[in-house]
């Protein structure tokens, strides 16, 4: 009798092994930091599902796609640990300088606070600071000034408590103009540093 029960269990297991369980997947579009979102299409020959809004969701169950309603709270409940483990996305900042100077313009001095705030929320970070100039003046002077601008921002970040070993600097002088101009043109939007935070 015991052998028959064991044989029945083996036959049931063998039957289950022949039919794979139906596939199931859940897709959710997350918003970008600015509130916008990309789009994803779940391919289903009979019913493709387009997800093109923040928190739009769809699932595949048994080989068929369908849209499902999910709130932000439900997304947090379903994917909380995965969302918490996401790295913070890189951020880009642009600060502007007074002419022939490594001193920030007043509005950029205020923007510096946003750079520092972004860095403080990252447990680990890398910062790249690249200085630029306009085309007014001598190229060698502009090259040196662009590096001086980048170094000034690095010094300020270090003074405010960040790790200098995680900050790289470079000067590009009048190369890579934000606003293309002829030589010997004063253009405020070219007197800048580009900061990338990862």
N, C-alpha and C positions, 0 to 999 in steps of 0.2 A: 504493500500500500504506500509506504513511504517513497519507494522508487517511482511509483506512478505520479505522486504529487510533485516530486522533483522534476520528472520528465515534463509534466504540464507547465511548470514554471519556466523550464528551459525553452519549450515551444512558444510560450507567450513572449519571452524575452527575444527570441529569434524573430518573431513576427514584428515586434516593435522596432527591432534593428533594421528591418527592411524598409520601413516607412519613416523617413526622417521627419522630425517635428516641423510644423509649419514655421517659416521664417517670419520674424517680427522685428521691425525697426521703427524708431521714432526720430523725426527730424524737426529741429526748431531753429528758426532764424533769430539770432541775437542782435540787438541794436549796436551800432557803432557808438563811440563816446559822444558824438554830436546828435544822437537820436535817429540818424538815418540807418538804412540797412541795405544789404545786398539782396540777392534773390537766389532761390534754389528750385529746380524742377525735379520732382520725384517721377521718374520714368515708369509709366505703366501703359502698355499698348492700348488698353481700353479707356483709361482714365488718367492721363498725366495730371499731376497736382503741382501748381505753381505756388510757392511760398515767397511773397515779396514784401512783407511788412514785418516790423519788429514783433517777435513772439508768435508769428504765424507758425503753425505746426501741422505736420502730416505724419501718417504712419503707413507702414507696409505690413499687412497681416495676411498670411496665406497667399502671398504673391500679388495682392491687390493693394493699390494706394488709395488713401482717402485723407482729406483734410480733417483735422481735429481741433477743437477749441482748447486753448491753454492760456492761463493767465500768467503774469510774471511770477506770482507766488508759487503756482504749480511748477513752473520751470525751475525755480530755486529749490523746491522740494525734490524734484526728480533728478536734477543735475548739480545740486549744491556742492558736493565734494569736488566734482570735476571743474566747476566754475571757480571755486576757491583756489584750485591748483594752477589755473591759467597764469602765465607770466603777464606782467603789465606790458601793454603794447609800447613800442618806441614812440617818443614824442620829439617834435621838432619846434625850435624856437628861433626867432630872428630878433636881434637887438641892434639898434642903430646908434651911431656915434656922431659927435660934433666934428666939423671939418678939421683935418690935420691934427686930430687928437685921439687919445685912447679913453676919453671921458664919454659916458653914455649920455644920449639926449634924455631930457626929463621923462618923456613917456616910456622910453625903454628902461629907465631906472625902475619904474613901477612894474614893467613886464618881467624884470629880473626876478621879482618875488614869485612869479608863476613858475619860472625855471626851478628855483630853489624848492618850492612846494612840491613839484613833481618828483624831484630827486629824493626828498625826505620820505616819501611814501614807498620807495623802493628799498627792499632789504639788501639788494645787490644791484649795482649800476655800473655802467660805462658811459662816459661822456666824451663827446668829440666836439671841440670848439675850433671853428675855422674862421679866421679873420679875412676881411676883404676891404678894398678901398675903391674909390672912384678913379677916373683916369687923369685927374688933375695932378700935375707935378711929375717928378722924376720917378721912373719905374723902380729903381733901387730903394728910394725913400719909401715908396708905397709898399713894396714888399716888406720892408722892416716895420712899417706902421701896421700893416695887417697882422703880422705876428705879435706885435706889441698889444694890439687890441685883444687877440685871443688869449695872450698871457695875462692881461689885466682881468679878464673874466675868470680865468682859472684861479688867479690869486684871490679874487673876491669869494669864489666858491669855497676855497680852502679856508680862508679867514672865517667864513660862516659855518665851518665844521665838517666839510666834506673831505673825503680821502683824495689827496692830490694824485696818488698812484693810479686812480681810476679815471683820470682826466687827461686826454691827449689834446695837443694844440697844433695848429698849423696856420701858416699865412699864405694867402693866394694873391695878395696884391690886387692889381686891377684885372686879373683873370676871372673868369666865371662871373661876369657882371649880371646882377639881377635885372638891371635895365640897360640894354645895349646903348652905348654912346660912342661918339668919336673920341679921339685922344684929347686931353686937356679940357675935359668937361666936368664941372662940379655937379654931382648928382647924389643927393642925400640918401636915396634908396640903395645905393651901392656901398655906402660907408656902414658896414655891418659886420656882425659875427653870426654865423649859422651854428646853432647848437643842436646836436642830436643826442638824445638820452635813450639808452637801452637798458 
